[in-house]
Amino acid sequence: FAPIDIVVGLIAAAVFFDAFVVRMVLIPSVMYLLGDKAWWLPRWLDRLLPGCDVMWAPAPAPLAPGDRALVLTVHDRSWEVRPRDFTGYERAWHALARPRVLAREAARVMCGTATIRAELLGAWNLDPHRVRVVPLAPVPAAPPSAAGAPARRPFFLFAGALEPRKAPDVLADDDE
């Protein structure tokens, strides 16, 4: 073996250990065993942020928020609607994260558009009072217009990576 092969092998083993053992087994298990103590804040920080608990949970680990209300953000259902656009790892991630279960248990479910809200209500059978739309960007009250200005063709700004799961073909086919 060349020294580079050994280094690459060690890095791959470290990434595997971190992703699967530490993040998907060890940390969730410890948090489950600690219960509410896992959410402890130093007093000075609790005074600075009274009654505020924010957590980003990017790993598909069992959440144990204790007596705190869970607010779940759902951007889309693309992993359910277009599963072939995702890798095996990404499909497994969504299966382990169990977003439907989390949505049913959440105090509130936030989504960026009324369309996603309607999809969640229909497909996941959620309580409509708990599902709220929080716009992704400010929406102007009325489009600006200038007297005598030539009509401009409408456009849509797409920011982000062009990935199949984001359905760029649907965006490109839209005439409006």
N, C-alpha and C positions, 0 to 999 in steps of 0.2 A: 504493500500500500504506500502511496505517496503521502507526504505530510498533509497535503491539501485535502485528500480523501478523509483522513482522520479528523481534521478540523470540521469539515462539512458534516461528517457523521455525528460528531459531538454537538454541533449546533442543532442539527435535526433532532437529536435525542433530547436536548434541552427544551426546544420548542414544544415537542410532543409532551414532555413531562409537565411543562408549565401550563399548556392548554388543557390537557386532559386530567392530569392528577391534581395539580394545584387549583386551577380555576373551576373545574367541574366536579371535583370530589372533595378536596380538603377544605377550601374556603366555605362552600355551602354547608358542609357538615358542621364545621365549627360555628357558623352563624346560627344554624338550627339549634345546636346544643346550648349556645349562649342566650338564645331568645332575645328578650328586650335589652339585655346587657350588650348585645352586639351593636346597638344603636346609641350607646353612651356618647355624650359630648362633654368636653371639658366645660366647667362652669363658666369661664370667661367667654367661651364661644356660644354657649347657650344663652347668656345674657345679651350677646351681640345679635343673635338670631332667635328671638323668642318665638316659640311655637312653630318654627320653620324646620321641616325635615325634607331634604331633597336628596334623592339618590339616583344615580345613573347605573342601570343594571345591564351592561352590554353582554354579559355572559349568560347563557341559557341555564341558569342555576335556580333551584327552588328559592323563591323569595319568602322570607319570614318576617313581614313588617311588624309583627306583634299587634299592639292595639292601635297602631297608626293607620290612617286612611291611605290606601294605595290609589294613585292616579296614574293611569296607563295612557301613553300616547301611541296611537296607531296611525302610521303614515299611509299604509295601503294594505291590500290583501293580495299583492302580486304573487307571493309564495304559494297561495292557495289557487289562484286563478290561472297562473302561468308557471307551474312547477318545473317544466322543462327548461326554463330560463335560468334556473339555479343549479349550482353544483351539488353533488351529493352531500358535501359538508354543510352547505347552506340549508339544504332541506332538512338534514339532521338537526341543525341548530334550531330551526323553527319548530321542529317536532318536540325538542327538549324544552324550549322556552315556553311552550303551551300558551300562546297568546289568547286563545279563546277562553281557557280556564281563568287566566289572569283578568280578562275583561269582565267575566261574570262576577269575579270576586272584588273588583275594583270599586271604590266609591264613585269615581268619575272616570270616563274614558274620553280622551281628547283626540280630535282628528282635525285635519287642516281644511277640509272642504265638506260641503253638504252632501256631495256625491259619496264620499267615503262614509259619512255618517249613515246615509241611507243603506249602503252596502252592509255595514256592520249591524244595523238594526234588523235587516232581512236575513242575512246569512248566519249571524251569531245569536239571533233572538235576544237582544239586550233590551233592558229597560230604557225607553227613550228619554226619560228624565235624567238619566246618568250619563248620556252621551252628548258631548258638547262640541261645537265647531269653534276652533280658534284659528282664524285666517292666518295663512303662512306669510302674508304681506299685507300692508295697508291697502285698502281698496278706495280709490278716489270717489268722491260723491258724484261727480259728473265729469265726463271727459272734457278736457279743454278744447275750445273751438275758437277759431278766428274768422271773422267775417271775410268772405272772399278767398279764404285759403283753399288751395286744391285739396280734394279729399285724399287722405292717405290710406293706403291699404293696411288693414290691421295686422299686427304681428304678435307672436308669442315668444317670450324669452325663456329659453330652457337653459338652466345652469346646472352643471353636474356632469358626471361621466355618462356617456352613451352606452348603457348596458341593456341587454335584451329584456331584463326584468322590468325596465322602466318604459317599455313599449314605445320606442322611438318610431316604429312603423305606424302606430296609431296617430302619433303627433304629426308625422309627415303627411299622412293621408287626410288630415283635417283641413277642410276648405274654409272654415270660418275663422 
